[in-house]
């Protein structure tokens, strides 16, 4: 019984000390990630990659749209028209989340 109590006590102390150190390290990592995300060069590279991805996705959709069943092709066309009318930008919500 004494060994169990010693073991459980050791676990409790280790958990408390580790949680404190872990939280501090987590905050350091979070600050570093935020600093990197706010770097203009990183933001520009991310936006360029997102733009390239959207262009490639649009080309791929155009290439396969004729081969899709008509009901699925209509859905793709409707989604693209809706996005074009609303002016929504895929990934804009994620970029806003990084800055906030």
Secondary structure, DSSP 8 states (H G I E B T S, - for coil): -HHHHHHHHHHHHHHHHHHHHHHHHHHHHHHHHHHHHT-HHHHHHHHHHHHHHHHHHHHHHHHHHTTS-HHHHHHHHHHHHHHHHHT--TTHHHHHHHH-
